[in-house]
Amino acid sequence: MAEHLEIATPTMALRAGGIETSDYAYGKGHTPLGRTRIGSVLNVLELHPNWKLTGPMWSILSKAFVSRATGPVHVFLRAYSPDSILIRLEVPELRLVQKLNPNVKLIWHPVYTAPDGQLKEISKDCRLVDNAEYDGRDKCVSVLFQYLRTFHDESNTKATPTRTSMEELIVANGHKDGI
């Protein structure tokens, strides 16, 4: 199985926020799990529409995938959820790998879908740019929240699902006003 998890680019990518985020990461020169040999096959097969049935398989593959990291890992975050495979499984597994290999560094990218459907990254000053890298999850999530709070256009239906899910998370954490 290991040979089917090999990456075709110099760096590995992880993502949260839909298949478009995976395509975006690949377009930037990084290989996400879905672009490995096994990931590509499983994506085409569409094994079952019920995530509760296919999720455990993807969880096992995700842990196996990140355990192969040998260098920088780019994390593209279009939506943040503490319950996502990324946060719940992949990042903790990478922390274990980092203890054995200091070359494994996480590089975080906050991603937003512009009204034209193009994905862009969010800079520290909340501009949409081609590349914005952060050395920590908290900085990345903070910039993403700030952008959604301050600059999200309600008529941008391409980004509304992300804003809605993140607003629900904020409200669930006790902030009555949401984003």
CORRACOR-V572316 format. One line per field, one symbol per residue. ss: DSSP state (2 for helix, 1 for strand, 0 for the rest). burial: + if it has 16 or more other C-alpha atoms within 10 Angstrom, else -. A space follows every 50 residues. Layout:
ss: ???
burial: ???
//
This chain:
ss: 02222000001111110022222222200111222022222222200000 22222222222222220000001111100000002222222222222222 00000111111110000011110000011000010022222222222222 00000022222222222222220000000
burial: ----+++---+++++++--+++++++---++++++++++----------- -------++-+++++++-+++++++++++++---+++-+++-+++-++-- ---+++++++++++----++++++---+---+++--+-+++-++++++-- -+-----+++-++--++-++--------+
//
